[in-house]
Amino acid sequence: MAKERIPNWLNSSLWSTTPTVDDRLHCFSLSPTTTTTTAAAAVSEPIVQPTVPVSPPAAASRPQSTVTSQKYEFRDPIDKNSNNNSNDNDQNASPSGVSPDDISRQAQLLAELSKKVVNFRELRRIASQGIPDGAGIRSTVWKLLLGYLPPDHLQWSSELAKKRSEYKQFKEELLMNPVTHGEHPLSLGESSIWNQFFQDTEIIEQIDRDVKRTHPDMHFFSGDSPLAKSNQDALKDILVVFAKLNPGIRYVQGMNEILAPLFYVFRNDPDEEMAAAAEADSFFCFVELLSGFRDHFCKQLDNSTVGIRSTISRLSQFLKEHDEELWRHLEITTKVNPQFYAFRWITLLLTQEFNFADSLHIWDTLLSDPEGPLETLLRVCCAMLILVRTRLLAGDFTSNLKLLQNYPSSNISHLLYVANKLRSQASN
């Protein structure tokens, strides 16, 4: 009975083919007792060249390519010696050929961005297919999709100046030492300046540790170079300011992984003025992005209708609706609780399941959804399960949990294609 619910387009061997290479290493494994206060540590993964978005599954063998810009001064993203992939290429290296789809999409985005008033519906449609690298397009589009830039071009300059000045003021007021004389250091009252100082110090130390672990395979974030140090300082300042401005949630481990893609994209904007203001721009875009997910980081809300467990339950129900056979095998037969793997998928927006370039591609689609990133995120997570359904149906608790906590290398374009098909299936 359940098998009849599987759409014909999912029966293609394309979705169930076992990858020939799966040497991804994860240093994070969820256990049933994991809570939202302990998110994933940074992961070192092999680098896979980002794929070109396609529609039909038959296009799986199309050449992969990206569009790059020679103006990118800060692009030193991956240490090519950090993995053993036979196709080791710097993810931003200029390929021998450029996909016609990339060229067309870049032209469409540039045309849309050049309009006096940006058409958000059209912008989302184009960006959801993947934003080509180079020309600063992704940086500008993400700022628009996150509501940081208004649709009217004439307002961009004044709005950016106001926001950047506001962030500078935040730093001046919040990052300076708040302790003054006149109060005993051992005062433990909630309103005590010293008590607040010790709490802040603990959070700052946690942020510092996490920032130093952010993408250790990327020179942009890791190492002792002046560039890496500067970028680490910027990430740290953003997270500290956020923690101080949001005392109800403060900082939770894993937020650095959500901030990293934003800062990377904005800091690599070929426009020097934009790149120089990446810290302020990243802060406000981070706040906007996290506003739709912040309840997932609040342990007190775990069991509420807006907490992480409720969202994971939605994913479980979503899978049941689209593939009841797989859902039954995972949760009833093998008893693989979705919290064991989906917790990290959802809270860190899939930044730890794929290489960095592919994560950016996925985020193009997440940020383009007019319903909000969460809806698309759940569809992508469900598609991830469906893509490996044959292996899951043949596996037991141990093998399935290992597979889902160490998700195999995938064609991101086809993953997003399946996720989009799930959207259309749900609307019918």
VMD Tcl script that draws the C-alpha trace (Angstrom):
set ca {
  {0.00 0.00 0.00}
  {2.71 2.47 1.00}
  {4.73 1.82 -2.15}
  {1.87 3.14 -4.28}
  {2.45 6.56 -2.71}
  {5.91 6.84 -4.22}
  {5.78 9.08 -7.32}
  {7.09 7.51 -10.50}
  {9.79 10.11 -10.85}
  {11.37 8.83 -7.64}
  {11.78 5.31 -8.99}
  {14.66 6.36 -11.23}
  {17.95 4.70 -10.35}
  {19.47 8.19 -10.33}
  {18.06 8.87 -6.85}
  {19.26 5.60 -5.31}
  {22.71 5.23 -6.85}
  {25.37 4.66 -4.20}
  {28.15 7.28 -4.50}
  {31.48 5.82 -5.54}
  {33.38 8.20 -3.27}
  {32.29 8.91 0.27}
  {35.33 9.87 2.31}
  {33.69 12.72 4.20}
  {34.87 13.05 7.80}
  {32.58 14.37 10.51}
  {33.75 15.12 14.00}
  {30.22 15.60 15.35}
  {27.77 12.86 16.21}
  {24.44 13.45 17.84}
  {23.23 11.30 20.68}
  {19.71 11.03 22.09}
  {20.67 13.36 24.95}
  {22.02 16.17 22.77}
  {20.40 19.52 23.53}
  {20.27 22.79 21.66}
  {23.03 24.23 23.76}
  {25.64 21.99 22.16}
  {25.66 22.39 18.38}
  {28.11 21.06 15.83}
  {31.82 21.70 15.88}
  {33.58 22.69 12.66}
  {34.01 19.92 10.12}
  {36.74 19.30 7.61}
  {35.27 18.01 4.37}
  {36.53 17.18 0.88}
  {36.00 19.87 -1.68}
  {33.57 19.21 -4.49}
  {33.20 21.64 -7.37}
  {29.75 23.28 -7.16}
  {27.23 21.94 -9.65}
  {25.15 23.80 -12.18}
  {21.44 23.93 -11.38}
  {19.40 21.78 -13.75}
  {15.78 20.74 -14.01}
  {15.48 17.22 -15.39}
  {17.32 14.34 -13.70}
  {18.74 13.31 -17.07}
  {21.09 16.27 -16.97}
  {23.21 14.75 -14.19}
  {26.31 14.46 -16.35}
  {26.49 18.10 -17.36}
  {29.87 19.76 -16.84}
  {30.25 21.66 -13.59}
  {31.32 25.25 -13.76}
  {31.19 28.57 -12.04}
  {31.65 32.17 -13.02}
  {34.47 33.93 -11.22}
  {35.78 37.45 -11.03}
  {39.41 38.45 -11.08}
  {38.55 41.29 -8.70}
  {38.14 38.95 -5.76}
  {41.07 39.91 -3.56}
  {40.18 37.83 -0.51}
  {39.39 34.51 -2.16}
  {41.70 31.93 -0.66}
  {38.96 29.66 0.52}
  {40.26 26.11 0.60}
  {43.59 24.54 1.42}
  {44.01 22.17 -1.52}
  {46.29 19.98 0.57}
  {43.59 19.32 3.14}
  {41.85 16.58 1.15}
  {42.62 13.67 -1.11}
  {39.97 14.18 -3.76}
  {41.40 13.42 -7.19}
  {39.63 16.49 -8.54}
  {41.24 18.86 -6.07}
  {40.66 22.33 -7.40}
  {40.28 25.56 -5.57}
  {36.53 25.99 -5.49}
  {36.91 29.49 -6.87}
  {39.42 28.70 -9.58}
  {38.28 29.75 -13.02}
  {37.11 26.70 -14.97}
  {38.02 26.02 -18.58}
  {34.47 26.64 -19.73}
  {31.46 28.56 -18.44}
  {28.01 27.03 -18.45}
  {25.49 28.77 -20.71}
  {23.03 28.52 -17.82}
  {25.43 30.40 -15.56}
  {25.99 33.09 -18.17}
  {22.28 33.50 -18.76}
  {21.43 33.58 -15.06}
  {24.18 36.07 -14.30}
  {22.92 38.33 -17.07}
  {19.36 38.09 -15.76}
  {20.44 38.93 -12.21}
  {22.58 41.86 -13.33}
  {19.66 43.17 -15.36}
  {17.35 42.86 -12.39}
  {19.81 44.53 -10.02}
  {20.28 47.44 -12.42}
  {16.61 48.38 -12.31}
  {15.57 51.43 -10.33}
  {13.27 49.25 -8.24}
  {14.11 45.56 -7.92}
  {11.32 43.13 -8.72}
  {11.59 40.75 -5.74}
  {9.41 38.08 -7.27}
  {11.63 37.85 -10.32}
  {14.79 38.13 -8.22}
  {13.71 35.18 -6.07}
  {12.82 33.12 -9.12}
  {16.24 33.56 -10.70}
  {18.27 33.31 -7.48}
  {16.49 30.12 -6.39}
  {18.19 28.32 -9.29}
  {21.61 29.21 -7.92}
  {23.60 32.44 -8.05}
  {26.78 32.32 -10.18}
  {29.97 33.27 -8.37}
  {31.70 36.50 -9.29}
  {30.75 40.10 -9.99}
  {29.52 40.51 -6.41}
  {26.09 39.25 -7.42}
  {25.52 36.86 -4.53}
  {26.56 39.52 -2.01}
  {24.00 42.01 -3.30}
  {21.24 39.47 -3.87}
  {21.54 37.98 -0.39}
  {21.30 41.45 1.15}
  {18.12 42.06 -0.81}
  {16.60 38.68 -0.01}
  {17.31 39.16 3.69}
  {15.66 42.57 3.69}
  {18.89 44.43 4.46}
  {18.68 46.41 1.22}
  {15.39 47.99 0.15}
  {14.10 47.37 -3.39}
  {14.58 51.03 -4.35}
  {18.14 51.65 -5.55}
  {18.00 55.30 -4.50}
  {17.68 54.27 -0.85}
  {20.65 51.92 -0.79}
  {23.33 54.47 0.01}
  {21.50 56.14 2.89}
  {20.26 52.86 4.33}
  {23.72 51.28 4.30}
  {25.30 54.37 5.85}
  {22.70 54.38 8.65}
  {23.06 50.67 9.43}
  {26.84 50.71 9.38}
  {26.92 53.72 11.68}
  {24.50 51.96 14.01}
  {26.72 48.87 14.16}
  {29.77 51.02 14.88}
  {27.88 52.55 17.79}
  {26.93 49.08 19.06}
  {30.59 48.07 19.13}
  {31.69 51.21 20.91}
  {29.05 50.82 23.61}
  {29.05 47.04 24.07}
  {32.61 45.91 23.53}
  {34.26 48.29 25.94}
  {34.94 47.11 29.50}
  {31.76 47.79 31.52}
  {33.39 47.43 34.95}
  {33.77 50.59 37.00}
  {35.01 51.09 40.52}
  {32.57 51.43 43.39}
  {31.14 47.91 43.45}
  {32.67 44.87 45.11}
  {33.93 42.22 42.62}
  {32.26 39.41 44.61}
  {28.83 40.98 44.33}
  {26.59 38.31 42.78}
  {23.35 40.24 42.40}
  {21.63 39.99 39.03}
  {22.10 43.71 38.49}
  {25.73 43.59 39.54}
  {28.11 44.96 36.93}
  {30.73 42.44 38.05}
  {28.29 39.55 37.73}
  {27.46 40.66 34.20}
  {31.17 41.01 33.47}
  {31.90 37.41 34.48}
  {28.98 36.12 32.42}
  {30.15 38.10 29.40}
  {33.69 36.81 29.83}
  {32.48 33.20 29.77}
  {30.46 33.78 26.60}
  {33.31 35.62 24.90}
  {35.68 32.75 25.64}
  {33.18 30.28 24.13}
  {32.77 32.44 21.03}
  {36.53 32.71 20.66}
  {36.93 28.92 20.79}
  {34.16 28.35 18.25}
  {35.37 31.02 15.85}
  {38.84 29.47 15.78}
  {37.23 26.14 14.83}
  {35.21 27.61 11.98}
  {36.03 25.89 8.68}
  {39.57 24.81 9.58}
  {40.12 23.75 5.94}
  {39.71 27.31 4.65}
  {42.52 29.87 4.77}
  {39.87 32.57 4.78}
  {38.79 31.56 8.29}
  {41.63 29.50 9.71}
  {45.34 29.92 10.26}
  {47.75 32.59 11.44}
  {47.68 34.81 8.36}
  {46.66 38.46 8.82}
  {43.59 37.79 6.68}
  {42.41 34.87 8.80}
  {43.08 36.73 12.04}
  {41.18 39.77 10.79}
  {38.23 37.63 9.72}
  {38.19 35.77 13.03}
  {38.14 39.08 14.91}
  {35.20 40.25 12.82}
  {33.22 37.06 13.44}
  {33.95 37.27 17.14}
  {32.85 40.90 17.40}
  {29.61 40.20 15.53}
  {28.71 37.30 17.80}
  {29.61 39.18 20.98}
  {27.52 42.18 19.96}
  {24.63 39.86 19.10}
  {24.90 38.09 22.46}
  {24.88 41.36 24.39}
  {21.93 42.75 22.44}
  {19.95 39.52 22.87}
  {20.21 38.57 26.56}
  {17.31 36.13 26.22}
  {19.24 33.88 23.86}
  {22.80 35.26 24.06}
  {25.24 33.00 22.21}
  {24.70 29.30 21.51}
  {27.38 27.07 20.09}
  {26.90 26.69 16.35}
  {25.84 30.26 15.59}
  {29.33 30.83 14.20}
  {28.57 28.29 11.45}
  {25.50 30.25 10.37}
  {27.39 33.55 10.39}
  {30.35 32.22 8.38}
  {28.68 31.99 4.93}
  {27.28 35.51 5.24}
  {30.59 37.06 6.19}
  {32.48 35.07 3.54}
  {30.16 36.22 0.76}
  {30.10 39.86 1.85}
  {33.85 40.07 2.52}
  {34.51 38.72 -0.97}
  {32.45 41.38 -2.69}
  {34.65 42.80 -5.48}
  {33.43 46.27 -4.56}
  {36.09 47.38 -2.07}
  {33.70 49.65 -0.19}
  {31.21 46.82 0.24}
  {33.93 44.34 1.26}
  {35.27 46.79 3.86}
  {31.82 47.01 5.46}
  {31.30 43.23 5.52}
  {31.29 43.06 9.31}
  {28.42 45.51 9.77}
  {26.46 44.09 6.85}
  {26.96 40.53 8.12}
  {25.73 41.47 11.58}
  {22.38 42.80 10.40}
  {21.86 40.00 7.87}
  {22.75 37.46 10.57}
  {20.16 38.99 12.89}
  {17.55 38.87 10.13}
  {18.35 35.29 9.15}
  {18.44 34.06 12.74}
  {15.10 35.73 13.51}
  {13.39 32.86 11.73}
  {15.43 30.19 13.53}
  {16.35 31.66 16.90}
  {13.76 29.57 18.78}
  {15.70 26.47 17.73}
  {18.61 27.69 19.85}
  {16.54 28.31 22.98}
  {16.50 25.21 25.18}
  {13.51 26.48 27.15}
  {11.44 26.31 23.94}
  {12.50 22.80 22.92}
  {9.10 21.31 23.70}
  {7.02 24.26 22.50}
  {5.30 24.63 19.15}
  {8.14 26.83 17.90}
  {11.04 24.81 19.33}
  {13.46 22.52 17.55}
  {11.58 19.33 18.46}
  {8.41 20.68 16.87}
  {10.32 21.51 13.69}
  {11.88 18.03 13.61}
  {8.39 16.57 14.02}
  {7.30 18.58 11.00}
  {10.13 17.03 9.00}
  {9.05 13.57 10.16}
  {5.46 14.25 9.13}
  {6.64 15.66 5.83}
  {8.56 12.47 5.08}
  {5.55 10.36 6.05}
  {3.35 12.27 3.61}
  {5.76 11.85 0.70}
  {7.32 8.46 1.40}
  {5.47 6.51 4.05}
  {7.45 3.33 3.41}
  {10.75 5.07 4.16}
  {9.28 6.88 7.17}
  {7.97 3.61 8.62}
  {11.29 1.82 8.11}
  {13.30 4.62 9.75}
  {11.13 5.49 12.72}
  {9.25 2.26 13.45}
  {11.31 -0.65 12.10}
  {14.86 0.60 12.78}
  {13.80 3.21 15.38}
  {16.06 5.96 14.04}
  {14.77 9.02 15.86}
  {14.99 12.00 13.45}
  {16.42 14.07 16.28}
  {19.62 12.00 16.05}
  {20.47 13.49 12.64}
  {17.98 16.27 11.80}
  {18.93 18.37 14.83}
  {22.19 19.39 13.21}
  {20.74 19.59 9.72}
  {18.12 22.11 10.82}
  {19.89 24.18 13.46}
  {23.00 24.75 11.32}
  {21.10 25.15 8.02}
  {22.98 22.25 6.39}
  {26.34 24.03 6.63}
  {27.98 20.90 8.04}
  {26.55 18.32 5.65}
  {28.07 19.61 2.41}
  {31.23 21.35 1.29}
  {31.28 25.12 1.54}
  {30.60 25.87 -2.14}
  {27.58 23.58 -2.18}
  {26.30 25.13 1.05}
  {26.28 28.53 -0.64}
  {24.27 27.05 -3.50}
  {21.74 25.59 -1.07}
  {21.48 28.92 0.72}
  {20.68 30.65 -2.58}
  {17.54 28.54 -2.67}
  {16.75 28.83 1.05}
  {16.94 32.61 1.04}
  {14.86 32.87 -2.14}
  {11.77 31.24 -0.68}
  {9.07 33.91 -0.13}
  {7.61 31.69 2.63}
  {10.89 31.90 4.53}
  {14.00 29.68 4.64}
  {12.51 27.13 7.03}
  {9.94 25.78 4.58}
  {12.55 25.13 1.91}
  {14.99 23.79 4.50}
  {12.50 21.10 5.53}
  {11.91 20.14 1.90}
  {15.65 19.88 1.28}
  {16.08 17.71 4.39}
  {13.26 15.45 3.23}
  {14.86 15.24 -0.22}
  {18.14 14.22 1.41}
  {16.37 11.24 2.95}
  {14.65 10.30 -0.29}
  {17.88 10.44 -2.29}
  {19.38 7.67 -0.16}
  {16.13 5.74 0.39}
  {17.43 2.49 -1.15}
  {20.37 2.38 1.24}
  {18.16 3.34 4.17}
  {15.55 0.69 3.39}
  {18.30 -1.92 3.29}
  {19.93 -0.72 6.51}
  {19.50 -1.29 10.22}
  {19.68 1.24 13.08}
  {23.47 1.44 13.14}
  {24.09 1.71 9.41}
  {21.26 4.18 8.86}
  {22.35 6.44 11.69}
  {25.92 6.41 10.41}
  {24.74 7.25 6.89}
  {22.58 10.16 8.01}
  {25.16 11.59 10.38}
  {27.78 11.35 7.62}
  {25.69 12.28 4.60}
  {27.29 11.16 1.31}
  {28.53 13.50 -1.39}
  {25.63 14.51 -3.59}
  {24.77 16.44 -6.71}
  {23.34 19.58 -5.15}
  {21.41 20.58 -8.25}
  {19.53 17.30 -8.22}
  {18.97 17.50 -4.48}
  {17.32 20.89 -4.96}
  {15.38 19.52 -7.92}
  {13.88 16.79 -5.73}
  {13.10 19.34 -3.01}
  {11.29 21.48 -5.56}
  {9.33 18.45 -6.78}
  {8.21 17.86 -3.20}
  {6.85 21.40 -3.17}
  {4.86 20.80 -6.32}
  {3.63 17.42 -5.04}
  {2.39 19.05 -1.83}
  {0.50 21.75 -3.72}
  {-1.40 19.18 -5.84}
}
mol new
graphics top color blue
foreach p $ca { graphics top sphere $p radius 0.5 }
foreach p [lrange $ca 0 end-1] q [lrange $ca 1 end] { graphics top cylinder $p $q radius 0.2 }
display resetview
